[in-house]
C-alpha cells in the first residue's frame, strides 16, 4: 500500500488528508489526478475542506482509500515508562483506556 498526502496551505490546521492506493503512482501522475479532481470540485463540494473533497473524489473515481478516523482500528500511546504505554480506543467520541497489569495480587492471598 502506498500513501499520498493532500493538504491546503501551511497555516490551516487539520486540512491535511491521506489517501492510499495499492499502486505506486509517480508523483507527477498523482499531482495530475489531484488537479483534475480539484477542477471538478472547485465550484461545489459537501465536505468540510477542499482536500477532503478531493480525497473522496479520488476514492470514487480512481480506487484510492481516503484514510479517515473511521478506518482507525487501534491507537496506542507509547512512552519510556510502562504506565505511559497504553491502548486507546475511540468509540462515539469517547476515549477509553485499556490497561494491563502483571502485578495483580492473587485473590487467595
Z-matrix of the N, CA and C atoms (Angstrom, degrees):
N
C 1 1.441
C 2 1.523 1 107.96
N 3 1.318 2 115.78 1 137.35
C 4 1.467 3 121.96 2 -179.94
C 5 1.535 4 108.37 3 -117.55
N 6 1.320 5 116.04 4 142.70
C 7 1.457 6 121.48 5 -174.77
C 8 1.520 7 110.97 6 -115.84
N 9 1.325 8 114.45 7 144.11
C 10 1.459 9 122.56 8 -177.85
C 11 1.526 10 108.10 9 -134.12
N 12 1.326 11 116.91 10 143.15
C 13 1.452 12 121.26 11 -178.80
C 14 1.516 13 110.55 12 -111.48
N 15 1.327 14 115.00 13 141.33
C 16 1.455 15 122.71 14 174.11
C 17 1.526 16 105.95 15 -128.28
N 18 1.323 17 117.49 16 127.29
C 19 1.464 18 118.92 17 177.39
C 20 1.515 19 110.83 18 -144.05
N 21 1.337 20 114.29 19 159.79
C 22 1.461 21 121.80 20 -178.83
C 23 1.519 22 109.28 21 -111.13
N 24 1.295 23 117.74 22 109.77
C 25 1.460 24 122.54 23 173.64
C 26 1.514 25 114.90 24 57.02
N 27 1.311 26 116.39 25 156.54
C 28 1.451 27 121.76 26 -179.25
C 29 1.521 28 112.68 27 -82.10
N 30 1.332 29 118.49 28 -22.17
C 31 1.455 30 120.88 29 -177.17
C 32 1.525 31 112.96 30 -83.54
N 33 1.304 32 117.51 31 -20.40
C 34 1.457 33 121.37 32 -177.31
C 35 1.522 34 110.46 33 -83.57
N 36 1.329 35 116.27 34 122.25
C 37 1.457 36 120.89 35 176.92
C 38 1.518 37 109.55 36 -87.26
N 39 1.306 38 116.58 37 142.79
C 40 1.452 39 120.59 38 174.57
C 41 1.511 40 115.22 39 75.45
N 42 1.320 41 118.57 40 14.65
C 43 1.466 42 119.22 41 -179.64
C 44 1.523 43 112.11 42 -102.73
N 45 1.312 44 118.24 43 2.36
C 46 1.460 45 120.60 44 176.75
C 47 1.527 46 108.98 45 -83.96
N 48 1.313 47 115.40 46 136.41
C 49 1.461 48 120.61 47 176.60
C 50 1.533 49 108.35 48 -129.78
N 51 1.314 50 114.75 49 155.25
C 52 1.456 51 121.09 50 175.68
C 53 1.513 52 109.07 51 -112.59
N 54 1.328 53 114.82 52 141.92
C 55 1.450 54 121.58 53 170.00
C 56 1.522 55 106.88 54 -126.93
N 57 1.307 56 115.58 55 152.35
C 58 1.461 57 120.72 56 -178.34
C 59 1.523 58 109.12 57 -130.09
N 60 1.313 59 114.87 58 153.49
C 61 1.466 60 120.42 59 178.43
C 62 1.523 61 108.22 60 -151.64
N 63 1.315 62 116.37 61 149.08
C 64 1.468 63 120.59 62 177.94
C 65 1.525 64 111.43 63 -69.33
N 66 1.304 65 116.01 64 -25.50
C 67 1.458 66 121.63 65 -178.16
C 68 1.525 67 110.23 66 -94.38
N 69 1.309 68 117.02 67 142.35
C 70 1.458 69 121.81 68 175.16
C 71 1.525 70 107.99 69 -89.53
N 72 1.345 71 114.82 70 112.02
C 73 1.454 72 120.84 71 177.92
C 74 1.523 73 109.22 72 -89.07
N 75 1.297 74 116.23 73 142.59
C 76 1.455 75 121.63 74 170.49
C 77 1.533 76 106.55 75 -62.76
N 78 1.335 77 118.81 76 140.36
C 79 1.467 78 119.88 77 -178.83
C 80 1.531 79 113.92 78 -52.28
N 81 1.327 80 117.93 79 -39.95
C 82 1.464 81 119.79 80 178.92
C 83 1.528 82 111.99 81 -67.83
N 84 1.317 83 116.76 82 -34.42
C 85 1.462 84 120.64 83 177.06
C 86 1.534 85 110.19 84 -67.44
N 87 1.342 86 116.90 85 -42.97
C 88 1.463 87 120.54 86 176.72
C 89 1.528 88 110.27 87 -62.64
N 90 1.320 89 116.76 88 -43.28
C 91 1.461 90 121.96 89 178.05
C 92 1.527 91 110.80 90 -57.49
N 93 1.314 92 117.26 91 -41.64
C 94 1.469 93 121.34 92 179.00
C 95 1.530 94 110.81 93 -64.12
N 96 1.334 95 117.28 94 -40.11
C 97 1.467 96 120.35 95 177.59
C 98 1.527 97 111.11 96 -64.14
N 99 1.332 98 116.52 97 -41.62
C 100 1.460 99 121.02 98 178.99
C 101 1.530 100 110.23 99 -63.95
N 102 1.330 101 116.90 100 -44.45
C 103 1.466 102 120.25 101 179.55
C 104 1.522 103 111.45 102 -62.61
N 105 1.320 104 117.09 103 -39.43
C 106 1.462 105 121.09 104 178.75
C 107 1.534 106 110.00 105 -64.39
N 108 1.333 107 116.64 106 -44.96
C 109 1.466 108 120.58 107 178.47
C 110 1.527 109 110.83 108 -64.02
N 111 1.324 110 116.61 109 -40.54
C 112 1.471 111 121.10 110 178.76
C 113 1.523 112 110.91 111 -59.66
N 114 1.324 113 116.65 112 -44.62
C 115 1.457 114 121.54 113 179.37
C 116 1.524 115 111.16 114 -60.30
N 117 1.320 116 116.89 115 -40.82
C 118 1.466 117 121.38 116 179.13
C 119 1.526 118 112.57 117 -66.01
N 120 1.339 119 116.52 118 -32.06
C 121 1.454 120 121.01 119 -170.10
C 122 1.528 121 115.45 120 -102.19
N 123 1.306 122 118.66 121 -10.85
C 124 1.463 123 121.39 122 -171.50
C 125 1.524 124 114.12 123 -53.55
N 126 1.306 125 118.64 124 -37.14
C 127 1.459 126 120.83 125 -175.67
C 128 1.521 127 113.59 126 -81.35
N 129 1.337 128 117.47 127 -27.42
C 130 1.464 129 119.33 128 -177.91
C 131 1.524 130 111.15 129 -161.53
N 132 1.331 131 115.04 130 132.05
C 133 1.464 132 121.12 131 171.89
C 134 1.522 133 107.73 132 -155.25
N 135 1.328 134 116.10 133 152.67
C 136 1.462 135 121.42 134 -175.52
C 137 1.520 136 113.61 135 -93.24
N 138 1.305 137 118.87 136 -18.54
C 139 1.452 138 122.68 137 -177.14
C 140 1.527 139 110.96 138 -68.93
N 141 1.320 140 117.03 139 167.73
C 142 1.464 141 122.15 140 -179.65
C 143 1.519 142 113.54 141 -72.10
N 144 1.329 143 117.16 142 -21.82
C 145 1.462 144 119.81 143 -179.51
C 146 1.526 145 109.38 144 -144.44
N 147 1.317 146 114.35 145 158.73
C 148 1.460 147 120.17 146 177.22
C 149 1.525 148 110.81 147 -63.06
N 150 1.326 149 117.41 148 -38.48
C 151 1.463 150 119.88 149 -179.29
C 152 1.532 151 111.20 150 -63.27
N 153 1.338 152 117.63 151 -39.20
C 154 1.468 153 120.43 152 176.15
C 155 1.527 154 110.98 153 -65.68
N 156 1.318 155 116.64 154 -40.62
C 157 1.461 156 120.70 155 179.37
C 158 1.530 157 110.83 156 -63.18
N 159 1.325 158 116.49 157 -41.95
C 160 1.469 159 120.48 158 178.21
C 161 1.525 160 110.07 159 -64.72
N 162 1.329 161 117.44 160 -43.09
C 163 1.468 162 120.48 161 178.81
C 164 1.521 163 111.02 162 -59.58
N 165 1.328 164 116.88 163 -42.84
C 166 1.466 165 120.37 164 178.67
C 167 1.523 166 111.90 165 -66.64
N 168 1.331 167 117.05 166 -36.85
C 169 1.467 168 120.73 167 177.24
C 170 1.524 169 110.74 168 -66.31
N 171 1.331 170 117.18 169 -41.57
C 172 1.469 171 120.40 170 177.09
C 173 1.526 172 110.70 171 -63.40
N 174 1.325 173 116.96 172 -36.90
C 175 1.467 174 120.40 173 176.82
C 176 1.523 175 110.66 174 -64.71
N 177 1.324 176 116.13 175 -45.41
C 178 1.471 177 120.64 176 -178.41
C 179 1.526 178 112.44 177 -67.31
N 180 1.316 179 116.01 178 -46.20
C 181 1.468 180 119.85 179 -170.77
C 182 1.524 181 114.88 180 -91.39
N 183 1.337 182 117.18 181 -24.26
C 184 1.464 183 118.21 182 -171.71
C 185 1.528 184 114.73 183 -131.44
N 186 1.327 185 117.58 184 8.66
C 187 1.454 186 120.88 185 173.90
C 188 1.521 187 115.91 186 78.72
N 189 1.329 188 117.76 187 16.90
C 190 1.454 189 120.35 188 175.03
C 191 1.527 190 109.13 189 -73.81
N 192 1.304 191 116.75 190 160.20
C 193 1.455 192 122.79 191 171.41
C 194 1.520 193 106.65 192 -107.94
N 195 1.334 194 116.28 193 121.78
C 196 1.459 195 121.38 194 175.97
C 197 1.526 196 106.17 195 -81.48
N 198 1.315 197 117.33 196 109.83
C 199 1.462 198 122.50 197 -175.82
C 200 1.529 199 108.03 198 -77.58
N 201 1.332 200 115.15 199 108.86
C 202 1.469 201 121.68 200 -177.96
C 203 1.520 202 109.75 201 -124.20
N 204 1.322 203 116.29 202 170.14
C 205 1.459 204 120.99 203 177.11
C 206 1.525 205 112.00 204 -60.33
N 207 1.326 206 117.71 205 -25.95
C 208 1.463 207 121.02 206 177.98
C 209 1.526 208 111.69 207 -61.78
N 210 1.326 209 117.40 208 -25.21
C 211 1.458 210 121.87 209 -179.79
C 212 1.528 211 112.86 210 -91.72
N 213 1.314 212 116.73 211 -5.55
C 214 1.452 213 121.31 212 -178.67
C 215 1.523 214 109.90 213 -70.63
N 216 1.320 215 116.94 214 120.35
C 217 1.453 216 122.27 215 -178.60
C 218 1.525 217 111.30 216 -93.91
N 219 1.308 218 116.70 217 -40.76
C 220 1.461 219 120.50 218 -177.84
C 221 1.515 220 109.65 219 -148.95
N 222 1.310 221 114.79 220 148.67
C 223 1.447 222 121.90 221 175.35
C 224 1.524 223 107.13 222 -133.82
N 225 1.318 224 116.41 223 129.02
C 226 1.459 225 121.29 224 -177.05
C 227 1.520 226 108.91 225 -122.47
N 228 1.299 227 116.29 226 129.55
C 229 1.461 228 121.96 227 172.57
C 230 1.528 229 107.25 228 -90.73
N 231 1.336 230 117.48 229 127.57
C 232 1.462 231 120.61 230 177.98
C 233 1.518 232 109.60 231 -115.74
N 234 1.310 233 114.36 232 148.41
C 235 1.446 234 121.52 233 -177.51
C 236 1.524 235 107.33 234 -152.18
N 237 1.300 236 116.66 235 165.34
C 238 1.462 237 119.92 236 176.91
C 239 1.522 238 111.67 237 -69.67
N 240 1.337 239 117.18 238 -19.74
C 241 1.466 240 120.81 239 178.82
C 242 1.518 241 109.72 240 -100.41
N 243 1.335 242 115.61 241 154.52
C 244 1.460 243 121.10 242 176.98
C 245 1.528 244 110.95 243 -63.81
N 246 1.341 245 116.94 244 -39.31
C 247 1.465 246 120.97 245 -178.80
C 248 1.529 247 111.80 246 -65.64
N 249 1.315 248 116.87 247 -28.51
C 250 1.448 249 121.07 248 -178.85
C 251 1.518 250 114.24 249 -86.85
N 252 1.320 251 116.89 250 -0.23
C 253 1.464 252 122.29 251 179.38
C 254 1.524 253 107.99 252 -108.97
N 255 1.333 254 115.59 253 114.11
C 256 1.456 255 119.14 254 -176.74
C 257 1.520 256 110.00 255 -156.49
N 258 1.336 257 114.77 256 161.72
C 259 1.464 258 122.81 257 179.68
C 260 1.512 259 109.05 258 -90.71
N 261 1.327 260 115.71 259 131.78
C 262 1.468 261 122.41 260 174.72
C 263 1.516 262 107.85 261 -109.37
N 264 1.316 263 116.27 262 147.83
C 265 1.459 264 120.70 263 174.31
C 266 1.509 265 108.23 264 -138.64
N 267 1.319 266 117.33 265 134.50
C 268 1.454 267 120.92 266 176.77
C 269 1.515 268 107.93 267 -104.15
N 270 1.335 269 115.68 268 124.24
C 271 1.455 270 121.28 269 -179.64
C 272 1.519 271 108.66 270 -139.51
N 273 1.296 272 117.21 271 108.97
C 274 1.449 273 121.16 272 178.57
C 275 1.517 274 113.86 273 63.69
N 276 1.323 275 117.34 274 31.95
C 277 1.443 276 120.51 275 178.87
C 278 1.509 277 113.60 276 86.88
N 279 1.329 278 118.10 277 -13.45
C 280 1.458 279 121.29 278 177.06
C 281 1.511 280 109.02 279 -93.07
N 282 1.291 281 117.17 280 145.71
C 283 1.455 282 121.58 281 179.91
C 284 1.519 283 108.57 282 -109.73
N 285 1.329 284 116.68 283 127.52
C 286 1.461 285 122.54 284 178.41
C 287 1.512 286 108.70 285 -110.39
N 288 1.307 287 115.69 286 150.36
C 289 1.457 288 121.53 287 177.68
C 290 1.510 289 108.19 288 -120.08
N 291 1.329 290 116.93 289 129.90
C 292 1.452 291 122.72 290 177.63
C 293 1.518 292 107.89 291 -110.19
N 294 1.325 293 115.64 292 124.06
C 295 1.459 294 120.66 293 -178.31
C 296 1.517 295 109.57 294 -115.69
N 297 1.315 296 115.87 295 149.93
C 298 1.452 297 122.21 296 176.24
C 299 1.523 298 108.06 297 -124.62
N 300 1.338 299 115.52 298 131.08
C 301 1.464 300 119.75 299 178.80
C 302 1.513 301 109.42 300 -122.95
N 303 1.310 302 116.37 301 133.54
C 304 1.448 303 121.58 302 176.89
C 305 1.525 304 111.29 303 -91.79
N 306 1.320 305 118.86 304 -13.75
C 307 1.454 306 122.01 305 -173.75
C 308 1.537 307 112.46 306 -104.53
N 309 1.342 308 117.16 307 32.64
C 310 1.469 309 120.73 308 178.70
C 311 1.533 310 107.88 309 -70.83
N 312 1.339 311 117.70 310 126.34
C 313 1.466 312 119.92 311 -178.43
C 314 1.529 313 112.22 312 -65.22
N 315 1.309 314 115.04 313 148.77
C 316 1.456 315 121.67 314 177.24
C 317 1.515 316 109.09 315 -67.39
N 318 1.358 317 118.59 316 132.98
C 319 1.462 318 122.94 317 -178.45
C 320 1.529 319 112.15 318 -58.44
N 321 1.338 320 117.76 319 -32.58
C 322 1.460 321 121.94 320 -175.62
C 323 1.521 322 112.61 321 -78.44
N 324 1.306 323 119.38 322 -13.18
C 325 1.465 324 122.03 323 -178.18
C 326 1.480 325 111.89 324 -107.19
